[in-house]
Amino acid sequence: MRKVNSENKVESIRTLIMLSVMFPGAGQVANGDTVKGVITIAISALLFVDIIVHSFIITYPLFGMWLAGKTPIIDEKTLMPLRTLLVVITIALVIWVWALVDTVIVGKKRLAESFIEGN
């Protein structure tokens, strides 16, 4: 049996946190929750693409008017994608925080189990 000391335990939790911070779902995959991690990664990737698309939809007309020397007009055509973008960003942040918290909770639980089994 492999012994797990508290220093390795802290380092493993740090690694899981860094994975989850960089890419939501990666911490779940590292914890062994492959299905949950892949679903989280897929949803996060789709939300990222949606954020990029809505950012382009919002900025392209405004930037075009600015380049043409006209004053950009903020109207309903601009505000609707902006509202959608804010909702998508909020959903993405909630999923990101959930993935981080889930990674830490499950990681600590699994490391505690391995620590108990290792002694």
N, C-alpha and C positions, 0 to 999 in steps of 0.2 A: 504494500500500500504506500502511496505517495503522501508524504507529510506536507501540510500546508501551514506555513507560519503566518503571523499577522502582517508582516511586511509584504509578503507576496499577495495577501488578501487585499491590502490597501492599494497596491500597484495594479491588481486586476480590476478593482472598482474604478480607478483612474482611467485605465485603458477603455473600459466599457463606456464611461462618461464621455471620453474624447471621441470615441466612435459615434456615439449617439448625437453628440453636438455637431459633428461634421456632417453626418448624414443620417437623418431619422430612419430607424429600422435596422441600421447596422449593429446597434447594440443588442437588439433582439436576436439577430442572426448569430452574433458571437455568444449569446447566452444559450443558444440551442433552440430557441423558438423560431425555427426557420419559416414556418408558414406565416406567423404573425409579423416577422421581420420583412418578408418579401411583400406582403400586403401593404405594410407601412411604407416601404420603399416605393412601391408602385403608386400609391396615393400621393406621396410626397413629390414624386417626379411629375405626375399629372398636374398637381397644384403649381409646381415650379413653372411648367410650360404655360399654364394658364396665366400666371403672373406676368411672364414675359410678353405674351400675346396682348393682354390688356394694357400693359405699359406702352407697347407699340401703338395700339389703337388710340390711346390717349395722347401720346406725344407727337405722333406723326403729323396730324393736321395742324397742331399748334406750331410745331417746328417749321412746317411748310409755309405757314402764313408769316412767321417771323423772318424766314429767309426771303420771302417775296417783299418784305418791307412793310407788311400790313400788321396792324395790331391784332394779336390773337384774340379770338372771341370765345369766351367760356359760356357755352349754352347747354341745353339738355343733352345734346349729342355727345358732349364731353363729360358731363356729370354722371350719366348713366354707367358708362364703363368704369368711371372712377369709383362709384359706389360698389360696383361688382368687384373691382380690384381690392377695395378695402375689406369686403366680406371674405374673399379668397385668402387674403393675407392673414386675416384673423383665424380662419379655419386652419391654415398652414401652421400658424404659431401654436394653436391649441394642440394640433397633432404632434408638433415638435416637442412641446413641453411634456405631453403625455408619454411620448416615446422615451424621453430622457428619464422621467420619473419611473416608468415601468422597467427600464433597463437597470436602474439602480436598485429598485426593490427586488426584482427577480435575481439580479446578480448577487446581492448581499445574501439572499436566501440560499442560493445554490452554493455560494462560497462557504456559508455557515455550515451547510450540510456536509460539504467536502472536508471542512475543518474538523467537524465532529467525527466523521468516518476516518479521518487520517490519524487521529490520536488514539 
